[in-house]
Amino acid sequence: MRNAAVMRVLRAELGIGLDGVRAVREQVLTGQYSGTLPEMELLARKLRASGIEATASRTAD
């Protein structure tokens, strides 16, 4: 159920198809998905609104 909810949010927010969403979901769940901090905060907010625990954080480059 959690995977379906994550995939639903990612497809809606990122505009990606079913083929691409599986790879992105894996990156999100393992903390490897990246973008600007505002983008990641928005995505985390959308995931939380769907009942999925999510946080956005900065990474050291």
ChimeraX commands (.cxc) that place a marker at each C-alpha (Angstrom):
marker #1 position 0.00,0.00,0.00 radius 0.5
marker #1 position 2.83,2.41,0.89 radius 0.5
marker #1 position 4.53,1.85,-2.47 radius 0.5
marker #1 position 1.31,2.56,-4.34 radius 0.5
marker #1 position 0.79,5.81,-2.43 radius 0.5
marker #1 position 4.38,6.92,-3.06 radius 0.5
marker #1 position 4.06,6.10,-6.75 radius 0.5
marker #1 position 0.76,7.98,-7.00 radius 0.5
marker #1 position 2.29,11.14,-5.47 radius 0.5
marker #1 position 5.43,10.92,-7.62 radius 0.5
marker #1 position 3.45,10.47,-10.82 radius 0.5
marker #1 position 1.20,13.43,-10.00 radius 0.5
marker #1 position 3.97,15.76,-8.84 radius 0.5
marker #1 position 6.76,14.86,-11.25 radius 0.5
marker #1 position 4.67,14.07,-14.31 radius 0.5
marker #1 position 6.46,10.79,-14.99 radius 0.5
marker #1 position 5.03,7.60,-16.36 radius 0.5
marker #1 position 4.68,4.23,-14.72 radius 0.5
marker #1 position 7.98,2.99,-16.17 radius 0.5
marker #1 position 10.02,5.86,-14.73 radius 0.5
marker #1 position 8.22,6.11,-11.42 radius 0.5
marker #1 position 9.54,2.79,-10.14 radius 0.5
marker #1 position 13.15,3.95,-10.43 radius 0.5
marker #1 position 12.36,7.32,-8.87 radius 0.5
marker #1 position 10.42,5.64,-6.05 radius 0.5
marker #1 position 13.47,3.54,-5.22 radius 0.5
marker #1 position 15.66,6.67,-5.14 radius 0.5
marker #1 position 13.17,8.49,-2.91 radius 0.5
marker #1 position 12.85,5.58,-0.47 radius 0.5
marker #1 position 16.63,5.20,-0.18 radius 0.5
marker #1 position 17.30,8.94,0.16 radius 0.5
marker #1 position 19.14,9.19,-3.14 radius 0.5
marker #1 position 16.62,11.38,-4.98 radius 0.5
marker #1 position 17.79,14.99,-5.16 radius 0.5
marker #1 position 16.75,18.41,-6.32 radius 0.5
marker #1 position 16.66,21.93,-4.97 radius 0.5
marker #1 position 15.68,22.25,-1.33 radius 0.5
marker #1 position 12.36,23.96,-2.19 radius 0.5
marker #1 position 11.54,21.17,-4.67 radius 0.5
marker #1 position 12.32,18.49,-2.12 radius 0.5
marker #1 position 10.36,20.27,0.61 radius 0.5
marker #1 position 7.31,20.47,-1.67 radius 0.5
marker #1 position 7.60,16.78,-2.57 radius 0.5
marker #1 position 8.00,15.83,1.11 radius 0.5
marker #1 position 4.92,17.91,1.97 radius 0.5
marker #1 position 2.88,16.14,-0.72 radius 0.5
marker #1 position 4.05,12.74,0.52 radius 0.5
marker #1 position 3.15,13.62,4.12 radius 0.5
marker #1 position -0.30,14.78,2.99 radius 0.5
marker #1 position -0.76,11.27,1.58 radius 0.5
marker #1 position 0.18,9.69,4.90 radius 0.5
marker #1 position 3.79,8.90,4.06 radius 0.5
marker #1 position 6.52,9.99,6.46 radius 0.5
marker #1 position 8.94,12.19,4.52 radius 0.5
marker #1 position 11.55,14.87,5.17 radius 0.5
marker #1 position 13.72,17.05,2.98 radius 0.5
marker #1 position 17.30,17.77,3.94 radius 0.5
marker #1 position 20.42,19.36,2.57 radius 0.5
marker #1 position 23.34,17.18,1.59 radius 0.5
marker #1 position 27.00,18.12,1.75 radius 0.5
marker #1 position 28.53,18.47,-1.70 radius 0.5
marker link #1:1,2 radius 0.2
marker link #1:2,3 radius 0.2
marker link #1:3,4 radius 0.2
marker link #1:4,5 radius 0.2
marker link #1:5,6 radius 0.2
marker link #1:6,7 radius 0.2
marker link #1:7,8 radius 0.2
marker link #1:8,9 radius 0.2
marker link #1:9,10 radius 0.2
marker link #1:10,11 radius 0.2
marker link #1:11,12 radius 0.2
marker link #1:12,13 radius 0.2
marker link #1:13,14 radius 0.2
marker link #1:14,15 radius 0.2
marker link #1:15,16 radius 0.2
marker link #1:16,17 radius 0.2
marker link #1:17,18 radius 0.2
marker link #1:18,19 radius 0.2
marker link #1:19,20 radius 0.2
marker link #1:20,21 radius 0.2
marker link #1:21,22 radius 0.2
marker link #1:22,23 radius 0.2
marker link #1:23,24 radius 0.2
marker link #1:24,25 radius 0.2
marker link #1:25,26 radius 0.2
marker link #1:26,27 radius 0.2
marker link #1:27,28 radius 0.2
marker link #1:28,29 radius 0.2
marker link #1:29,30 radius 0.2
marker link #1:30,31 radius 0.2
marker link #1:31,32 radius 0.2
marker link #1:32,33 radius 0.2
marker link #1:33,34 radius 0.2
marker link #1:34,35 radius 0.2
marker link #1:35,36 radius 0.2
marker link #1:36,37 radius 0.2
marker link #1:37,38 radius 0.2
marker link #1:38,39 radius 0.2
marker link #1:39,40 radius 0.2
marker link #1:40,41 radius 0.2
marker link #1:41,42 radius 0.2
marker link #1:42,43 radius 0.2
marker link #1:43,44 radius 0.2
marker link #1:44,45 radius 0.2
marker link #1:45,46 radius 0.2
marker link #1:46,47 radius 0.2
marker link #1:47,48 radius 0.2
marker link #1:48,49 radius 0.2
marker link #1:49,50 radius 0.2
marker link #1:50,51 radius 0.2
marker link #1:51,52 radius 0.2
marker link #1:52,53 radius 0.2
marker link #1:53,54 radius 0.2
marker link #1:54,55 radius 0.2
marker link #1:55,56 radius 0.2
marker link #1:56,57 radius 0.2
marker link #1:57,58 radius 0.2
marker link #1:58,59 radius 0.2
marker link #1:59,60 radius 0.2
marker link #1:60,61 radius 0.2
view
